[in-house]
């Protein structure tokens, strides 16, 4: 299995995350990637390849042009406005607000393009986000050219990024870019399987009315887990996408046997809709020691998870997402890849 | 003119405000009140009276019961959840989220009941918010009993608090409570004149479909100013309230002559709708040296402002709102009161 990685992920290195009423060191930090790289080496994967430049046209197939323009200029505008900290949204268009016009000032624009306030942007975020998407694109090209599986070691992650909003540590939706590329490349139907602990709200939003991309997300019940206001089982898509969203929220303390039951239901749903290719949003925060999640998976369970996904017998692009028990991130992610590859 | 003040405002003393990507000392701080109290003394106003206990039934006429319950228990729930900082929303139901259910966890509930992330709640916030509303209630009772004018030195302020959301330093909408009391007490039509620099989004939301309470708000154009996503001139109310919201947004750098033109338009609109009583949301942040605003009013202009409002010849409850050029807050607020009283 080929893997893709860009050192440019380091350019996204915020110092602050709003959590519990404090600014803390972000849970989503560069060192996460090091543990995955080390584990890939330990387990004999070939050295990750640099993905080359990001194809912004492919990114623009799932993100709004004005949003991409915002991501590109946000840091300069923020600094020019006299702000001393990193970019964090102080308010977003909340329920009851008309949101009739995009603000002209950068503070208002930051909130316009955000769905959450935990996530900071820095000078290098745009470059890192493009490099992350480039990893997804390179892996997707491999699969389009006949590879069975490919792994994109994306950072920053992507599945919380909507068509025109950042949040949840995500800026460009790498998995959505991959799914769109597979569709544009000829796959009649594509499935995105999101096993990250947190609901894939960005991916859901992007494909909400698209019946050709089937999202299956297994995640912490939003009654108790971020992103809190989306991800319920009765959200199933609309218009042409009606029925093409499958949300499988699970309660606090869920052990792997229950999690695996949900996975099997998701896999069954993917089979039923007849996907020709698969994108996996591989977060590892369903792990029992994750500091901001509440499932109880062991490291070995990620290998079993990969094996169950392999039984779908579909070409698959795997995009790295969340996972914050940093020292275990590498083992858990690579266990999944080995299960998927039947190693 | 009688004035009301409660020392319990000091119980709301957050240490953090999210601004410019940093946690800073909140602009809305207890010392603001001291400057108003001192100026009232200097100018010979009688000593402020304690308002007595808050009438929660009157508060519940404008706020949702579940929101009031949240405000009462939020701090205990937040601490029990293990959060080390003050209560700050990390995400709210943003555009694109279903917001189909109220979360059960406190983190999700904080965002459910918030429209912004700059505002912190602390252990004493609920008590202070009730004391602030009590000031508005006491001043309103004075006017209902025949006083021409009364001043409620409310803190925390209120006009950004919607029926079920806090934000913008506001928790209970004191001006809305006053207007509702005046209506319930027999006034056929009431006007709320909001001269705070920031749009009175909470008051607008509460009376959006109520044609008997006419909101006139003069404020920084949301294209450039908080709350950014509401407060445009074409927001004029709905249903029974169609036409009963008058927004007068003004651009950066607006001098008093232009501001006063807008005030005169607002006063004309109030006359046209035939109000029998007036509530004034008296923010002083239209002042030229306000650190987070962009109008150019001088201190003397607040006296002229009061005199123009006096020409409406209506009984009036004045509720203190924002204003962050702290040392000038007292002079500016009392100048308005003196202009209103013809002193």
Boltz contact constraints between the chains, C-beta under 6 A:
constraints:
  - contact:
      token1: [A, 18]
      token2: [B, 90]
      max_distance: 6.0
  - contact:
      token1: [A, 20]
      token2: [B, 83]
      max_distance: 6.0
  - contact:
      token1: [A, 20]
      token2: [B, 84]
      max_distance: 6.0
  - contact:
      token1: [A, 20]
      token2: [B, 85]
      max_distance: 6.0
  - contact:
      token1: [A, 21]
      token2: [B, 83]
      max_distance: 6.0
  - contact:
      token1: [A, 21]
      token2: [B, 85]
      max_distance: 6.0
  - contact:
      token1: [A, 21]
      token2: [B, 86]
      max_distance: 6.0
  - contact:
      token1: [A, 21]
      token2: [B, 87]
      max_distance: 6.0
  - contact:
      token1: [A, 21]
      token2: [B, 88]
      max_distance: 6.0
  - contact:
      token1: [A, 22]
      token2: [B, 85]
      max_distance: 6.0
  - contact:
      token1: [A, 23]
      token2: [B, 23]
      max_distance: 6.0
  - contact:
      token1: [A, 83]
      token2: [B, 20]
      max_distance: 6.0
  - contact:
      token1: [A, 83]
      token2: [B, 21]
      max_distance: 6.0
  - contact:
      token1: [A, 84]
      token2: [B, 20]
      max_distance: 6.0
  - contact:
      token1: [A, 85]
      token2: [B, 20]
      max_distance: 6.0
  - contact:
      token1: [A, 85]
      token2: [B, 21]
      max_distance: 6.0
  - contact:
      token1: [A, 85]
      token2: [B, 22]
      max_distance: 6.0
  - contact:
      token1: [A, 86]
      token2: [B, 21]
      max_distance: 6.0
  - contact:
      token1: [A, 87]
      token2: [B, 21]
      max_distance: 6.0
  - contact:
      token1: [A, 88]
      token2: [B, 21]
      max_distance: 6.0
  - contact:
      token1: [A, 90]
      token2: [B, 18]
      max_distance: 6.0
  - contact:
      token1: [A, 90]
      token2: [B, 117]
      max_distance: 6.0
  - contact:
      token1: [A, 90]
      token2: [B, 118]
      max_distance: 6.0
  - contact:
      token1: [A, 91]
      token2: [B, 116]
      max_distance: 6.0
  - contact:
      token1: [A, 92]
      token2: [B, 94]
      max_distance: 6.0
  - contact:
      token1: [A, 93]
      token2: [B, 95]
      max_distance: 6.0
  - contact:
      token1: [A, 93]
      token2: [B, 229]
      max_distance: 6.0
  - contact:
      token1: [A, 94]
      token2: [B, 92]
      max_distance: 6.0
  - contact:
      token1: [A, 94]
      token2: [B, 115]
      max_distance: 6.0
  - contact:
      token1: [A, 95]
      token2: [B, 93]
      max_distance: 6.0
  - contact:
      token1: [A, 96]
      token2: [B, 162]
      max_distance: 6.0
  - contact:
      token1: [A, 96]
      token2: [B, 205]
      max_distance: 6.0
  - contact:
      token1: [A, 97]
      token2: [B, 229]
      max_distance: 6.0
  - contact:
      token1: [A, 97]
      token2: [B, 230]
      max_distance: 6.0
  - contact:
      token1: [A, 98]
      token2: [B, 230]
      max_distance: 6.0
  - contact:
      token1: [A, 98]
      token2: [B, 235]
      max_distance: 6.0
  - contact:
      token1: [A, 99]
      token2: [B, 229]
      max_distance: 6.0
  - contact:
      token1: [A, 100]
      token2: [B, 232]
      max_distance: 6.0
  - contact:
      token1: [A, 103]
      token2: [B, 223]
      max_distance: 6.0
  - contact:
      token1: [A, 103]
      token2: [B, 228]
      max_distance: 6.0
  - contact:
      token1: [A, 104]
      token2: [B, 223]
      max_distance: 6.0
  - contact:
      token1: [A, 104]
      token2: [B, 224]
      max_distance: 6.0
  - contact:
      token1: [A, 105]
      token2: [B, 224]
      max_distance: 6.0
  - contact:
      token1: [A, 108]
      token2: [B, 228]
      max_distance: 6.0
  - contact:
      token1: [A, 115]
      token2: [B, 94]
      max_distance: 6.0
  - contact:
      token1: [A, 116]
      token2: [B, 91]
      max_distance: 6.0
  - contact:
      token1: [A, 117]
      token2: [B, 90]
      max_distance: 6.0
  - contact:
      token1: [A, 117]
      token2: [B, 117]
      max_distance: 6.0
  - contact:
      token1: [A, 118]
      token2: [B, 90]
      max_distance: 6.0
  - contact:
      token1: [A, 162]
      token2: [B, 96]
      max_distance: 6.0
  - contact:
      token1: [A, 205]
      token2: [B, 96]
      max_distance: 6.0
  - contact:
      token1: [A, 223]
      token2: [B, 103]
      max_distance: 6.0
  - contact:
      token1: [A, 223]
      token2: [B, 104]
      max_distance: 6.0
  - contact:
      token1: [A, 224]
      token2: [B, 104]
      max_distance: 6.0
  - contact:
      token1: [A, 224]
      token2: [B, 105]
      max_distance: 6.0
  - contact:
      token1: [A, 228]
      token2: [B, 103]
      max_distance: 6.0
  - contact:
      token1: [A, 228]
      token2: [B, 108]
      max_distance: 6.0
  - contact:
      token1: [A, 229]
      token2: [B, 93]
      max_distance: 6.0
  - contact:
      token1: [A, 229]
      token2: [B, 97]
      max_distance: 6.0
  - contact:
      token1: [A, 229]
      token2: [B, 99]
      max_distance: 6.0
  - contact:
      token1: [A, 230]
      token2: [B, 97]
      max_distance: 6.0
  - contact:
      token1: [A, 230]
      token2: [B, 98]
      max_distance: 6.0
  - contact:
      token1: [A, 232]
      token2: [B, 100]
      max_distance: 6.0
  - contact:
      token1: [A, 235]
      token2: [B, 98]
      max_distance: 6.0
